[in-house]
Amino acid sequence: MEKLMSVVENPKGFIKLDRFDGTNFTRWRDKMIFLLSALNIYYVLDSALPAMHEPTVEDSDAVKEERKKREHDEPLCRGHILNTLADRLYEFYCNLKSPREIWTALQTAYLNEK
C-alpha cells in the first residue's frame, strides 16, 4: 500500500494558493491560515507570542530548541505569505522583515473590504 506523504514531507504536493491581488482578502486569509497551520508555522503570527530574548549561556536546551525553531519558522512563514501576493503587493510588503508585520499590515489594509 502506498504511503501518503504529509505537506511537510512533500511541500510540492500541496495545492498552491491563488495570488492575493487586493480582492477577496477574507477568503485568501482563511486559505493562508489553513496552509500555515498545516505546516505548523501559523503560531509565529500570534500577537501574544512573546519576543525571543537574546541568547545567553544560561539558556536551557528547551529555550535553545524554541529559538532554533522560531529562527527556521519565521522566514518560512514570511516566504509563504509573500509568495502568494500579486507582484504589486509583493513589492509593497517585501520590505517588512517580520511575517507578523506583513500579516498585520495586510489585515489593516484589507480586512474591512466590502
Secondary structure, 3 states (H helix, E strand, C coil): CCCCCCCCCCHHHCCCCCCECCCCHHHHHHHHHHHHHHCCCHHHHCCCCCCCCCCCCCCCHHHHHHHHHHHHHHHHHHHHHHHCECHHHHHHHCCCCCHHHHHHHHHHHHCCCC
